[in-house]
């Protein structure tokens, strides 16, 4: 994945008056909640809590997009126009954990919103620093590390962290104190449990939260369409350890680099069994480096070997940890499977474990990966055939248990597509939570809870359309640009170059035609001949009796005429671009 680095800007562009958001600060009895990303979608998480003291921002992530939906776009960000208009009221950006859908937007938005202080825990701060090194032109970040369960007071407002279980260490939720009770934001989380019984650690942590007066609980909905309790990570650890111990031949484990703790566990098991590790994938190498920097974990010397040395050891003494379990074309697993890796190849003595589930939308890519792996004769183990993956997000049984411990006055499902939010809301209602106390907003919705007793969702929204990162530029997701890119990708372009005598309106010669991604010219001579005749006739008919000749008017009409003709002949809609040169 390329990491585009936007150039430094001397000044931010002026926000048009039509896009300005005029909301007065809330009064002392009002808590305002504005999600700017992470609802109606998975990714680009950001939610604002606004009280009289100021604005608290929770998370600043980005979201990857497919080439099919947004050609040429690297990823999309939360819309920050409201924050830009109110940057003087921002008290701080609080980051719940170090995954890119929660920290990825930081380098792109901080200068836009006044570079406020960032509050988070130790490992997350290291991940933010590491990513910031890729943007050397940006101003230094004001990073402030919170201890686990630590709190900070900003402008008289108390914000406390609380520990949550996720797939990465130092994950935390937020507890924001207000006049009428706490606003709790879960971040991504699941429950540590054994056969549906929460551990003593979870009971202690969530029980402590429930002893306070809680106004609102905003909770992760990513897995809310699944009932019961998720597979405990401990079971995955046991399964992976048994596979590492017993497999004959070389073992390759494909996983998310974001599964931080699982990756560390795999390395520890290999150390215990005297096996060597090869890491394939930049993000895996980066996260191991961060773990060492943060004194979280350091592999024993000699455990991790360069890929060039893989042939120096017996196959059953080598474990390869690789990126690409989602079928990414340029990632390690797919390159090895398609014989494009410089050193590694698969054979029938290899065992490949896909220790991840399929992210919605990646089904075709993962199926292609599995097919390519099996063409190499490997033995394939994945989450549907064995307990080699557990989610970092709680199922409804876990989510209901957490909400019952918190006992909030109001509940808001967060982090997920609308179907996930709705499933989460329904699960809480079926468990006895009052339906009229459940809030399901969209991105940009302004929710206000007044006097701790009732909420409203304002008719007018703040801007929430995604900002796109396109190479070196950052801006609104311009529909016309994306539409043009899709058109070019699907049907190509048809360029007409013609020289027009501006006195007579006739063409100097037969027009030139350039086709890209539409038809192969050598095999379409009949179509080209008819097109040239049509172009000549259209231009000269339009120019007849025109004095002076309006080339722009002729181009517009010529575009429409040629588009209709090509659609009739080919059932395609290429982008028609006429270039008329007056002489």
N, C-alpha and C positions, 0 to 999 in steps of 0.2 A: 504494500500500500504506500503510495506517495504521500508525503506530508507537506502540503503546500504552505508556504510561509508568506503571508501578506506583507507588502512593504509598509514601512512606518508612515503614518499619516500626520501631517502637521496640525490639522484640525479636523474635527468630525463634521460631516455634512449636516447642514441645517435640516431639521425635521419639518416637512411641509405642515402648514397650519391645519390642513384637512386630516392629518394623521396625529395631531397632538391630542393628548388624553388629559382632560381637565377633570380630575377627581380631587376634591379637597381632602386634606388629611382626616382620618376618622376621628370622631369625638371619643372622649374617655370611655364610653360604654359600648364602643363598636370595635370588633375585630374583623379586618378585611383579609380575605384569602383570594389570591389570583394565581391559578396555575398557568404558566406560560409554555409548558411542554411536558410530555410524559403522559398526557391523557389522550384518548383516541389513537394511541400509538404505543410502541415500546421503544424507548430511547428519548434522547434530548430532554432529559428530566430537569425541570426547574419549577419551583413554586414559591410564591411570595406570601409572607405574613406581614400585614401592615397594621400597626397600632399607633396611637398618638406619639409614642417615642420615636418611631421611624419604621424602616422596612428591613425585614430579615429575608435574605434569599437562601433557599435550601437547594443546593446542587446547581451545576451548570454543565450539562452533558451535551454530547452531540449524537446524531443518529446516522448510521450508514444508509445509503439508498441504492437501489439497483439501477443498472444502466437502462433497463427497460422503462422505469418510471421517471427517471431524471437523468438523461444522457449527459455525461461530462461533469456531473456534480460529484464532488468528493464526499460530502456529508452535509447535513443540515443542522442548524442551531436554533435555540429558542429565540423568539423575537424580543429584542431588548428596548423597543421604543419607549415603553412606559417607564422603564428604569432610567433611560437617558433623560427623560423629562423630569425625573424625580431623584436624580443621582445624589443631591445634597441630603436626602432623607435616608439614604442607605446606611445601615449600621454595620453590615457585614455579610459576607458570603460564607455559609456553613456547608461543608461537604461531608456527606454521610459515609462515603467509602470511595475506594480508588479505581472503580471501573470507569471506562471511557464514556459510558452513557450518563455518567454523573460528573466527570471532571474534564471530558474532552473539549468542551466549549471554552474553557478558561482563557487560553491564549488569544481567542478571537473576540471576546466580549469585554475584557477587563478595562481596556482604555476607553471603551464606549460608555462604561458606567462609572468612571471616576476612580478605578483601581482601589476599591475598598479592601479592608483587611479580610483575609481568608482564615477561617477557623476550622480546624479538623484535627484528627489524631495522627500519631507519629508516622505510621506506614503510609497513610494517604498523603501526608505532606511530602514524603520522599518521592512518591509517584508523581505528584504535581511538579515538584522541582525537576525531576528527570525529564518530564515532557517539556517543561519550560526551557530547558537547555537547547531545544530544537528551534527556539525563536529568540536568537541572541539580540535582535534589534529592539525587543520589547523592554519596557521598564521593569525593574525587579518587583517581585511580588512581596506583599506584606503578609507573610505566612505566620500564623500563631497556633502553636500546638496545644491541644487540649489533652489532659490526662484522661484515661478511661473513667467515665462517670463525672468528669470535671465540668465546671460551669464558668461562665464569664458574665459580667455585667457591662452592658454597653448603653450609654445614655440613660441609665436607670432601669433598663430592661434586662431581666435575668434570662439567660439561655443556658440550659443544662444538657449535657449529652447523656445517653444511656446506652449500654452495650446491647448489641443484637447479634444473632448468629447468621452468618452469610458464608459465601464461598471464599472470602478473602478476610484476613485478619484486620483488626481495628475498625470493623464496621460499627456504626453507631446510629442511633436515632436522636431526634431533637425534642426537647421539652421547653417550650417558650412560655414564660409566665405572663399572664395578663390579669386584668382586674377581676374577671369573672371565671378564671380557671386556666389551666394549662392547655396549650395547643401542642399535641404530640405528632411528630412526623416520623414514620417508621424507617424510611430508607428501604433498601432491599433487604429481605430477611426471610428466614425460615425458623423452625423450632427445633432445638436439640431435644430428641426424645428417644425412648425405647418402647417400641410397639405401642405408640400412641400415648405414652405417659411422659409428660415433660420432665426433664432432669431437674434436680434440686437447684442447680444454677439458674435455670430459666424461671422456676417458681419464685426464687428469691428476687431476681431482677424485675420481673413483671409485677410481682406482689408489691414491691416497693413503689412502683409507679401508681398502682391502684390505691395506695393510701392517701394520695393527694387528690385535690379537686380538679378534674379534667374536663375541659370544655369541648375539645374536638380531637378526634383521632383520625389522622390521615394514614392509610395503611396500604402496603404493597398488594396489588391484585394480579400479578403476572401469572400465578398458577391457580387463580380462583375458579377456573373452570374444571378443576380436579377435586373430587371429594376426598374426605378422610385425611390421612397423614402421609407425607412424602416418605420415600425410602430414607432411612437414616444414613448419614455419611459414614458412620461406623461400619455399616454393612458393606458399603462400597469399598472401604479400606480393606476389610477382610477378604472380599472377593478379589481385589487387585493383588493383594499379597499372595493369595493362593495361586493366582495365575503366574505371577512373577517367579514363585518358588517352583512350580511344577511344569511349566511349559518347556517343551523340547525344541531346541533351535532358537533362533533370534526372535526377540519380542519388540514390537513397535507399538507404542501407545500414543494414539492421537487424542488430544484434549484441548480445551480452551486454555490459553495462557492465563486467563483471568481466574481459573480454578487454582488459586494460589496455594491453598493449604493441601489440596490433593497432589499437586506437583511436588511439594516438599515431602509429603508422605511417601510418594513413589521413590524419591531419591533416598530417603532414610531406609526403606525396605531393601533397596538395592545395595546400600552400604552394609546392611546387616547380613545379606546373602553373598557378599563379595562380588557383586556384579558391577560392570562399568556402565556409565551413562553417556549417551550422545544426545545433545540438545540440538534440534533442527527447527529454526524459526526465530526471527529477531525478537519477537515479543517474549518468548520463553527465556531467552538469554537475558533480556532486560530485566524481567521480574526476578530472576535469580540474583542478578547484580543488586537490585533494590533490597532484596531480603538480606543480602550480606551487609549492605550499607547500614541497614537498620538494626543489625545484630539480632534479626529474627531467626535466621538460619544460615549456616555456612557449610557447604558440602566438605567432606574430608578431602584433603589433598589427594589427587589422583583418581577420585571417583568419576569426575566428568572429564572425558577425553575428547580430543578433536575428532571430527568425522573422518579425517584422513587416516586415523589409527584404528578404524573399526575392524580392519582385516587382520590386525595383530593379535586378536583374542578369539577364542572359540565362540561360535555363534550363541551358545546358551549362556555365555558370560557377558553378553551385551544387551542393554535395553535402550532403545531409541525413543525419546520423548519428542513428538513432532506436532507442529501446528497444522491446521487445515482440515479438522474433523467436520467442517461444514461444507467441504467440497470446493473451497476457494481455488481457482485455477492456478494462481501463482504461489500458493502455500506449499510447504514441504511434502505433505502426503500425496497431493495430486502430481507434483513434479516427479516424485519417485515412482508412483504408479504408472505414469505415462512415459517413463524412461527418459525424462528430461533433466534429472539430477546428475551433477557432474561425477559423483562418487557412488551413491547408494543405488542399488537395484533390489527388487523383491524376487523371491523364489519360493518354491513350494514348501520349503522348510520353515518359512517365516510365519509368525502369528501376529496379526494386527488387531489391536483392541481400540474401538472407537468409544472412548470414555466421555461421551457427551450425548445429549439429546439433539434432535433436529430443531433448529430455530424456525418458527413459522416463516414460510417464503423460501426456505432453502431446500425443500424436499427434492427437487429435481437435481440440484447440484450434489446433494449427498448421495442420491441414487447413482449418479454418474461416477462418483468416487468409489462407491461399493463395487460397481460393475468393473471399473478399471483395476481395483485391487484384486478382485477374484480372477480376472484374466491372467494375473501373474501367478495364480495357483496358491495364494496364501490361505491360511485359516483365518476366518474373520469372526470376531466376537464384538457384539454391540449391545446397547442398552436394552433392546427388545429381547435379546436371547440370554442375558445375564445381568446381574446387579453390578454393572460397571459404571453406572452414573447415577447420582442423585442431584436433584435440583437445588439451587440456592434460594428458591422461593417457596414459601409455605403453601400447602393445599388448604382447602376451606376449613378442615378440622383444626388446623393450627391457627388460622386467622381468627376463627370464632373464639378459640380459647384465649388468644391475646386480647381481643376486644373485651371479653368478659372480665379479664384481670384489670384492664384499664378503667372500665365502666365510665365512658365519656358521656357527656350530654348529647353530643352530635357525632355522627360518623361520616367520613368521606372516603370512598375507595379511591386509590391513586395508582399510578404506574401501570398502564395497560390499555389495550384496545377497549372500545366501549362494551363489547361483549364480556370482557373480563371484569370491567367495572360493575356491569349489571349483575353478573354472576356473584360477585363478591357482596354486592348490596343485598341480593336475594338471600344469600346464605346467612347474613347477619339478621335479616328480618325473620327468616324461618327459625332462627335460634332465639327469637324473642325481642330483638331490638326494635323500637318503634319506627314504623315506616316513615312517619312525618319528620323524623330526626335524621334521616339519611340524605346526604347531599351528593348529587351526581352532576358535576359541572363539565363543561368542555374547556379546552384550552382558550384562554382569554376571558373566561367568565369571571365577573366580579361578584364574589360571595361575601355577604356581610352578616355577621352574627351580632345581634343587638341585645344588650342587657343580659347576655347569657341565656336568653329564653327563646329567641326565634331567629330564623335566618331568611334572607332574601337573596335572589340571584338577579342582578340588575339586567335590564334589557340591553343596554349598550355594553359591548365588550371592549377590552383593550386589544391593540394589534397582537395577533398571535400567529399569523402566517409565517411559515419557516423562513429563516435567513439561510442562504445557501453559500457554501464555500466552493468556489469554482476557480481552481488554480490559485491565482494570487488575489482574487477579488472576493469580497463578502457583500452580499446584498439580498434584497427581497427575492423570493422565488418567483421570478417573472414568468407568468404563464405563456406569454407569446414566445419567449426564448426557448422554453422547454418544448412547446408545441412544434416550433420550427426544427429543433433537434430530432424529435421523434419522427417528423415527416421526412427529414433527410435520411435518417437511419432506416426507415421502412421502405420508402419509395424513391429516394435519391433526388437528383437535381437535373434540370434541363435548361441550359444556358443558351440564349439566342444573342448573337452579335450581328448587328446589321448597320449599314451605313446609309443614311437618308439624305437625299438632296433637299435642303431646306427651302429651295425656290420652287421645285416642281413636286416634291412629296414622293418622288420615286426612289426605289432602292438602286444604289450604285452597282451592286452585284448580288448574287445569291447569298442569303444570310449564312453565316457559320453557326454550327450547333455543337455544343459540348455536353455530353451526357456522362454523369457520374452516379453509379449505383442505381440506374434506371433501366436502360437497355444496352446491350452490347452493339455498338454502332455498325460493326462490320456485318452483323447478321440482321440488321434492321434497315437496309437501304430503302425498301419500299416506304416504310414509315417516315424516314428522313426526307425522302423526295416529296411526299405529300405534305409534310410539315413545312418544308421550305416554300412550297406553293401557297399554302394557307397563310404563312407569315407575310409573304410578299403581297398577296391580295388584301389582307387585313390592314397592313400599314398603308398601302396606297389608297385603299377605299376611305380610310379614316382621314388621310391627309388631303384628299380631294376637296377643293374649295375652302381649305383652311388657310387663313392668312392673318397673322403669321402661324407657322406650323407649331403646334403644342406637343412636343415630344413626350412630356409627362402624361398627358391625356392618352396619347397613342399607346404608351407602355402599359398603362393600367388596363385598357381594353384588350390589348394584345395578350396580356397575361391570362385574362379570363377566357378568351377564345381558345388559346392553345391548351389551357388546363382542361377545358371541356372536351376538346378533340382527343387529347391523350387518354383521358379517362374512358372515353367511348371506345378507343382502339385497344387499350391495354388493361383496363380496369385498375389502373394505378394512378396515384395523385402525386407525381413528382413536384418538387418546388420549381416553378418556372420563373426564370430570372432573365428578362429582356434587357439588353444593353444596346441602346440606339445612339448612334453617333451622327450628329448633324454636320454636314459639310456644304 
